Amino acid sequence: MSEVEKSSQDATLPRALFLFIVAKLVVICYAYLVWKTAHALGSFPEAWNRWDAPHYLTIATEGYRARPLFLVFFPLYPFLIRCLVWTGVTPALLALLLSNVASLGAAYFLYRLTAHDYGDEIALRAVWYLAIFPTAYFLCAGYTESLFLLTALACVYAARLRRWWLAGVLGCLATATRLVGLAVVPALLLEAMQQHRQEPGSVSIRRVMGASGVAVFGFVVHLLINYAVTGSWFWFLIPLKDHWSKAFRWPWRGFYESTTIAHLLHPDPEFLGAWTGLLLMPWVVARLRYAASAFYIVSFLMFTSSSFWLSLPRYTLSQFPLFILFARWGSRRWVDRGLTMISIWWLGVYLSRFIQGDWAF
């Protein structure tokens, strides 16, 4: 990268982060108006801690032994909340602060990763599309989306810079945040493969394999917690099946069973999310680097290899290669305006439902 390109990136980065912050403030202000006019139950901060969010607070305050059912939720996010309790801030507010700060970090690394390969203007658009994605309100709520995006993006960016051990540590944090964090492992391996193809001898196999092993350790920690609490390494799969109706199923079965007349005439968001993700896959593979393609494919298969499709639009928020792809397409003005209008419209719709306490992924 030339000094001119680096200078251009450094000049555009503040603009991208400012745009991201402004978009988040608009989301929060709109949510407040919805909360105020709809007379939703509870305080405004409580409106952001709904559905799965209180489970993380329970883990943070009581631990897994009090609620083994919640072993389906990975430990890093509630652990960080617990570590910050000494500040005197309530766990519920800490969860929101942590999520919002992490989302800013995610925007930073999305910009850096995208600008490194495609330039500052495309990176700016990638951050913009993340900020206005239809489920971007989860970047403000007490969920793990922000933390996972931060750790996964930082991991892939470190690998792009050939800082393999740092990439391994960041990957470890990703796999300790979400099960889908395991998608960073093939992303690291494919990034190393592409770097080796472009510059033979530039990659240390020992460092890459070591980084991949370190990345898996976050998942191993969760298995150790399962064993310590229940005596079973994979106990989290039991409540995942019994209480969340999620068990392994080959993804093509879900796609086959969703192609019914009822789904085609009245497509629900889960159906649309799955099929849109599948249709976008060839473009991701053709237009993006190996690491981004590997992360997208593996995470998509993990999301859809379930007996019950649930929260796919929210899960899609963590598939950062889509924002890079959209940003490349957005160089055409009509594409950019179309993506922006569609995203903002559905963001408003789903945010309104979420703040009022309705299910919104």
C-alpha positions as CSV (number, residue, x, y, z in Angstrom):
1,M,0.0,0.0,0.0
2,S,1.4,3.4,-1.0
3,E,1.8,6.3,1.3
4,V,-0.8,8.2,-0.7
5,E,-3.4,5.4,-0.3
6,K,-2.7,5.1,3.4
7,S,-3.1,8.9,3.8
8,S,-6.4,8.8,1.9
9,Q,-7.7,5.9,4.1
10,D,-6.7,7.8,7.3
11,A,-8.5,10.9,6.1
12,T,-11.7,9.0,5.2
13,L,-11.8,6.9,8.4
14,P,-13.1,9.7,10.7
15,R,-15.8,10.4,8.2
16,A,-16.9,6.8,8.2
17,L,-16.9,6.5,12.0
18,F,-18.8,9.8,12.2
19,L,-21.4,8.6,9.7
20,F,-21.7,5.3,11.7
21,I,-22.2,7.2,15.0
22,V,-24.8,9.5,13.5
23,A,-26.7,6.6,12.1
24,K,-26.7,4.9,15.5
25,L,-28.0,8.1,17.2
26,V,-30.8,8.3,14.6
27,V,-31.7,4.7,15.4
28,I,-31.8,5.4,19.1
29,C,-33.8,8.6,18.7
30,Y,-36.3,6.9,16.5
31,A,-36.5,4.0,19.0
32,Y,-37.2,6.5,21.7
33,L,-40.1,8.1,19.7
34,V,-41.6,4.7,19.1
35,W,-41.2,3.8,22.8
36,K,-42.7,7.1,23.9
37,T,-45.7,7.1,21.5
38,A,-46.5,3.3,21.8
39,H,-46.4,3.5,25.7
40,A,-44.3,0.3,25.8
41,L,-43.9,-1.4,29.1
42,G,-40.7,-0.7,31.1
43,S,-38.1,2.0,30.8
44,F,-36.4,2.9,27.6
45,P,-33.2,1.1,28.4
46,E,-35.3,-2.0,29.3
47,A,-36.8,-1.9,25.8
48,W,-33.3,-2.8,24.4
49,N,-33.0,-5.8,26.7
50,R,-35.6,-8.1,25.3
51,W,-35.9,-11.8,24.4
52,D,-32.4,-13.3,24.6
53,A,-30.8,-10.3,26.1
54,P,-31.9,-10.9,29.7
55,H,-30.4,-14.4,29.6
56,Y,-26.9,-12.9,29.2
57,L,-27.6,-10.7,32.2
58,T,-28.6,-13.8,34.2
59,I,-25.4,-15.5,33.3
60,A,-23.4,-12.4,34.2
61,T,-25.0,-12.0,37.6
62,E,-25.7,-15.6,38.6
63,G,-23.5,-17.8,36.5
64,Y,-24.2,-20.9,34.5
65,R,-24.7,-23.2,37.5
66,A,-27.9,-21.3,38.5
67,R,-29.3,-21.7,35.0
68,P,-27.7,-24.6,33.1
69,L,-30.3,-24.0,30.4
70,F,-28.4,-20.9,29.4
71,L,-25.3,-22.9,28.4
72,V,-26.5,-22.4,24.8
73,F,-25.2,-18.9,25.2
74,F,-21.4,-18.5,24.9
75,P,-19.4,-16.9,27.8
76,L,-17.4,-13.9,26.6
77,Y,-20.2,-11.3,26.5
78,P,-21.6,-12.1,30.0
79,F,-18.1,-12.5,31.3
80,L,-17.2,-8.9,30.2
81,I,-20.4,-7.6,31.8
82,R,-19.5,-9.3,35.0
83,C,-15.9,-7.9,34.9
84,L,-17.3,-4.3,34.6
85,V,-19.8,-4.6,37.5
86,W,-17.2,-3.0,39.8
87,T,-17.9,0.4,38.1
88,G,-21.3,0.6,39.9
89,V,-23.2,0.6,36.6
90,T,-26.1,-1.8,36.5
91,P,-25.5,-5.0,34.4
92,A,-28.4,-4.1,32.1
93,L,-26.8,-0.7,31.2
94,L,-23.3,-2.3,31.0
95,A,-24.6,-4.7,28.4
96,L,-25.9,-1.8,26.3
97,L,-22.7,0.2,26.7
98,L,-20.6,-2.8,25.8
99,S,-22.7,-3.5,22.7
100,N,-22.5,0.0,21.4
101,V,-18.8,0.5,22.0
102,A,-18.1,-2.9,20.4
103,S,-20.2,-1.9,17.4
104,L,-18.0,1.2,16.9
105,G,-14.9,-1.1,17.0
106,A,-16.6,-3.4,14.5
107,A,-17.2,-0.4,12.1
108,Y,-13.5,0.5,12.5
109,F,-12.2,-2.9,11.5
110,L,-14.8,-3.3,8.7
111,Y,-13.4,0.0,7.3
112,R,-9.8,-1.1,7.7
113,L,-10.3,-4.5,6.2
114,T,-12.3,-3.2,3.2
115,A,-10.0,-0.2,2.5
116,H,-7.0,-2.4,2.6
117,D,-8.2,-4.3,-0.6
118,Y,-10.8,-2.1,-2.2
119,G,-10.1,1.6,-1.3
120,D,-11.5,4.1,1.1
121,E,-14.7,5.0,-0.8
122,I,-15.9,1.3,-0.9
123,A,-14.9,1.0,2.8
124,L,-17.0,4.1,3.6
125,R,-20.0,2.5,1.9
126,A,-19.4,-0.8,3.7
127,V,-19.6,1.0,7.1
128,W,-22.7,2.8,5.9
129,Y,-24.5,-0.4,4.9
130,L,-23.7,-2.0,8.2
131,A,-25.1,1.0,10.0
132,I,-28.5,0.9,8.2
133,F,-28.9,-2.9,7.8
134,P,-32.5,-3.9,8.6
135,T,-31.4,-5.6,11.8
136,A,-28.7,-3.1,12.7
137,Y,-30.6,-2.2,15.9
138,F,-29.1,-5.3,17.5
139,L,-25.8,-3.3,17.4
140,C,-27.5,-1.1,20.1
141,A,-29.2,-3.9,22.1
142,G,-27.9,-6.3,24.7
143,Y,-27.0,-9.0,22.2
144,T,-23.7,-10.4,21.1
145,E,-23.8,-9.2,17.5
146,S,-21.5,-6.2,18.1
147,L,-18.9,-8.1,20.1
148,F,-18.9,-10.9,17.6
149,L,-18.5,-8.6,14.6
150,L,-15.7,-6.8,16.4
151,T,-13.7,-9.9,17.2
152,A,-14.3,-11.7,13.8
153,L,-13.4,-8.6,11.7
154,A,-10.3,-7.8,13.8
155,C,-9.3,-11.5,13.5
156,V,-9.5,-11.5,9.7
157,Y,-7.9,-8.1,9.4
158,A,-4.9,-9.2,11.6
159,A,-4.5,-12.2,9.3
160,R,-4.6,-9.9,6.2
161,L,-1.7,-8.0,7.8
162,R,0.1,-11.4,8.5
163,R,-0.1,-10.9,12.2
164,W,-1.0,-14.6,12.7
165,W,-0.7,-15.0,16.4
166,L,-2.8,-11.8,17.0
167,A,-5.3,-13.2,14.6
168,G,-5.4,-16.4,16.6
169,V,-6.1,-14.6,19.9
170,L,-8.8,-12.5,18.3
171,G,-10.3,-15.6,16.7
172,C,-10.3,-17.2,20.2
173,L,-12.4,-14.3,21.4
174,A,-14.8,-14.8,18.5
175,T,-15.3,-18.5,19.2
176,A,-15.9,-17.6,22.9
177,T,-18.6,-15.2,21.8
178,R,-20.7,-17.3,19.3
179,L,-20.7,-20.8,18.0
180,V,-20.5,-19.4,14.5
181,G,-17.2,-17.9,15.5
182,L,-15.7,-21.2,14.3
183,A,-16.1,-19.8,10.8
184,V,-12.9,-17.7,11.4
185,V,-10.8,-20.9,11.4
186,P,-11.4,-21.7,7.6
187,A,-11.1,-17.9,7.0
188,L,-7.6,-17.9,8.4
189,L,-6.6,-21.0,6.5
190,L,-7.9,-19.6,3.2
191,E,-6.4,-16.2,3.8
192,A,-3.0,-18.0,4.2
193,M,-3.6,-20.0,1.0
194,Q,-4.3,-16.8,-1.0
195,Q,-1.3,-15.0,0.4
196,H,0.9,-18.0,-0.5
197,R,-0.5,-18.1,-4.0
198,Q,0.1,-14.4,-4.5
199,E,3.6,-14.4,-2.9
200,P,5.0,-18.0,-2.6
201,G,7.0,-18.4,0.6
202,S,5.5,-15.4,2.3
203,V,3.4,-17.4,4.8
204,S,4.7,-19.5,7.7
205,I,2.6,-22.7,7.9
206,R,3.6,-23.2,11.5
207,R,2.3,-19.7,12.5
208,V,-0.9,-20.2,10.5
209,M,-1.7,-23.6,12.0
210,G,-0.8,-22.3,15.5
211,A,-3.1,-19.3,15.0
212,S,-5.9,-21.6,13.9
213,G,-5.4,-23.8,16.9
214,V,-5.5,-20.8,19.2
215,A,-8.7,-19.5,17.5
216,V,-10.5,-22.8,18.4
217,F,-9.6,-22.5,22.0
218,G,-12.5,-20.1,22.7
219,F,-14.9,-22.9,21.7
220,V,-12.9,-25.3,23.9
221,V,-13.4,-23.0,26.9
222,H,-17.2,-23.2,26.4
223,L,-17.0,-27.0,26.3
224,L,-15.0,-26.9,29.5
225,I,-17.7,-24.8,31.1
226,N,-20.3,-27.3,29.9
227,Y,-18.4,-30.2,31.5
228,A,-17.7,-28.3,34.8
229,V,-21.4,-27.4,35.2
230,T,-23.1,-30.6,33.9
231,G,-20.5,-33.3,33.5
232,S,-21.1,-33.3,29.7
233,W,-18.9,-31.6,27.2
234,F,-21.7,-30.9,24.7
235,W,-24.6,-30.5,27.1
236,F,-25.6,-27.1,25.4
237,L,-26.9,-29.1,22.5
238,I,-29.7,-30.6,24.7
239,P,-31.5,-27.3,25.6
240,L,-30.7,-26.0,22.1
241,K,-32.9,-28.9,20.8
242,D,-35.5,-29.2,23.6
243,H,-36.1,-25.5,24.3
244,W,-35.0,-23.7,21.1
245,S,-36.1,-26.5,18.7
246,K,-32.7,-26.4,17.0
247,A,-31.0,-29.7,16.0
248,F,-28.6,-30.5,13.2
249,R,-30.2,-30.9,9.8
250,W,-28.6,-30.9,6.4
251,P,-29.2,-27.4,5.0
252,W,-30.7,-28.6,1.7
253,R,-33.6,-30.2,3.6
254,G,-34.5,-26.8,5.0
255,F,-34.4,-25.2,1.5
256,Y,-36.4,-28.1,0.0
257,E,-39.1,-28.0,2.7
258,S,-39.4,-24.2,2.4
259,T,-40.3,-24.3,-1.3
260,T,-44.0,-24.7,-0.6
261,I,-46.8,-22.8,-2.2
262,A,-47.5,-21.1,1.1
263,H,-43.9,-19.9,1.5
264,L,-43.8,-18.7,-2.1
265,L,-47.1,-16.8,-1.8
266,H,-46.4,-15.4,1.7
267,P,-42.7,-15.4,2.3
268,D,-41.6,-14.8,5.9
269,P,-38.3,-13.0,6.8
270,E,-36.6,-16.4,7.7
271,F,-37.5,-17.7,4.2
272,L,-36.3,-14.6,2.5
273,G,-33.1,-14.4,4.6
274,A,-32.1,-18.0,3.8
275,W,-32.8,-17.8,0.0
276,T,-31.3,-14.3,-0.4
277,G,-28.2,-15.5,1.4
278,L,-28.0,-18.6,-0.9
279,L,-28.5,-16.5,-4.0
280,L,-25.8,-14.0,-3.0
281,M,-23.2,-16.7,-2.3
282,P,-21.8,-17.0,-5.9
283,W,-21.2,-13.2,-6.0
284,V,-19.4,-13.4,-2.6
285,V,-17.1,-16.1,-3.9
286,A,-16.5,-14.4,-7.2
287,R,-15.9,-10.8,-6.0
288,L,-14.3,-11.2,-2.5
289,R,-11.1,-12.7,-1.1
290,Y,-10.9,-16.3,-0.1
291,A,-11.1,-15.5,3.7
292,A,-14.3,-13.5,3.3
293,S,-15.8,-16.2,1.1
294,A,-14.9,-19.0,3.5
295,F,-16.3,-17.1,6.5
296,Y,-19.5,-16.4,4.6
297,I,-20.1,-19.9,3.3
298,V,-19.3,-21.6,6.6
299,S,-21.4,-19.2,8.7
300,F,-24.3,-19.5,6.3
301,L,-24.2,-23.3,6.4
302,M,-24.1,-23.2,10.2
303,F,-27.1,-20.9,10.3
304,T,-29.2,-23.0,7.9
305,S,-28.1,-26.5,9.1
306,S,-30.9,-26.4,11.7
307,S,-34.2,-28.2,12.1
308,F,-35.8,-24.8,12.8
309,W,-34.8,-21.6,11.0
310,L,-35.0,-18.8,13.6
311,S,-33.4,-15.3,13.7
312,L,-31.7,-15.6,10.3
313,P,-32.1,-11.9,9.5
314,R,-30.3,-11.1,12.8
315,Y,-27.6,-13.7,12.1
316,T,-27.1,-12.2,8.7
317,L,-25.9,-9.0,10.4
318,S,-22.8,-10.8,11.5
319,Q,-21.9,-11.9,7.9
320,F,-19.6,-8.9,7.2
321,P,-18.6,-10.1,3.7
322,L,-22.1,-9.0,2.5
323,F,-21.4,-5.4,3.4
324,I,-18.2,-5.4,1.4
325,L,-20.0,-6.9,-1.5
326,F,-22.8,-4.4,-1.3
327,A,-20.2,-1.6,-1.1
328,R,-18.6,-2.8,-4.3
329,W,-22.0,-2.9,-6.0
330,G,-22.9,0.5,-4.5
331,S,-20.3,2.3,-6.8
332,R,-23.3,2.6,-9.1
333,R,-25.5,5.4,-7.8
334,W,-28.8,3.6,-8.5
335,V,-27.7,0.5,-6.6
336,D,-26.5,2.6,-3.7
337,R,-29.8,4.5,-3.5
338,G,-31.8,1.3,-3.9
339,L,-29.9,-0.5,-1.1
340,T,-30.1,2.6,1.1
341,M,-33.8,3.1,0.8
342,I,-34.7,-0.6,1.2
343,S,-32.5,-1.0,4.2
344,I,-33.7,2.1,6.0
345,W,-37.3,1.2,5.4
346,W,-37.0,-2.3,6.9
347,L,-34.8,-1.0,9.7
348,G,-37.6,1.3,10.7
349,V,-40.2,-1.5,10.5
350,Y,-38.3,-4.1,12.5
351,L,-36.9,-1.6,15.0
352,S,-40.5,-0.4,15.8
353,R,-41.6,-4.0,16.4
354,F,-38.5,-4.8,18.6
355,I,-38.9,-1.7,20.8
356,Q,-42.6,-2.4,21.3
357,G,-41.8,-5.9,22.6
358,D,-42.8,-7.9,19.5
359,W,-40.6,-10.6,18.1
360,A,-38.1,-9.1,15.6
361,F,-35.5,-11.8,15.3
